[in-house]
Amino acid sequence: QQVEAAGLEAIRATGQIPRGPPDLPTGTEVIEQKCVAYLIGKGGQALAAINAAAGVSIQIDQSTKTFGWSMANIYGTEEGSAKAKMILRQKVSEYRPLRT
């Protein structure tokens, strides 16, 4: 939440839209690790579709995957960030594990 707030403040102060690291993200979303592969999709296609639909760039930081979650860092406008969060939450709610 703090990183997201700092990213939004940076947009307001500079007027420049962040496009990815090292800029601060304008949105963050915690993702359960089991859903990460589903959100990325084969060859990154699902994540690319979310990026295109929301007009943002989403980077998934999996440095915490051993704890069972990863962080989706969203770079773009405030509106795009809000839309991306909504899409990510929808996709996570649709997730169904593969039957083994």
N, C-alpha and C positions, 0 to 999 in steps of 0.2 A: 504494500500500500504506500509506503514511504517513497519507493522508487517511482511508482506511478505518479504520485503527487509532484515529485520533483520534475518528472518529464513534462507534465502538463504545465507546470510553472515556467519551464524553459521555453515552451511554445509561446506562452503568453508574453514572456519577456523579450524574446528575440524575433518572434513571428516566423521562425524557420521550422518546417515540419521534419521530424527525425525520420530517417529512412532505414535505420539499423544501427548496430553497434559501431562506434563507441557512444553514440547519442543515447540519452536516457529514454526508456520506453514510455509511451503515453498510456499504456495499459498493461496489466499483468493478470494472469489467471493461473491458479494452481490446478494441475491436471493429474489425476490418478495415473500412475505409471502404466497400469494395464490398458489404458485408453490411448496412450501415446502413439503406438504403431497404427492404430485405427485412424487417428487424426491426421497422421502424416500420409498414410496411404501408400500404395505401391508406387515406388519411384517418386514419392513426394507429391503425387497428383492431387490427393485430397486437400493437403495443406495449401498447395498452389491455388486450388479452386476457392478456398476460404479467403486467401490473400486477395485474389481477383475480385471476389464478390464484395468484400469490405473495403477494398482500395488501400490495404495496409501491407506491411511486411511482418510476418510472425516468425520469431526465432524461438525454438524450444530448447531450453537449457536443461539438460538431463544430468547435471552434476549431482543432483540429489536423488537419483533414481533408486539408490540402495535403500532409501528411506520410504520408498513406495509412491513418490510423487515427483513431478517435474514442473518447471515454471515456463509458461508461455509468455514471452515478452513481445508486446505488440507495438509496432512503430508506425506512426501515421497521424492523421488528424484526430481530434477528439471524437468526432462523429464516427469516423472509420473504426476507431478503437472500440467504441461502444457497440457498433454493429458486429465487429469481430468477436467480442466477448459473448454476445448473444448467440452467434453462430456456433462458437466453441461449446457453450453450455448445451445448446440443442444437440450437437453431435455427440457429446458425452452422454446425454440422456438416451440417445438412440443406440449406444454401444451395447452389443450383445457378444459375449465371449464365444469363441468357436467351440463346438462340441468335439470332445476327444474320445 
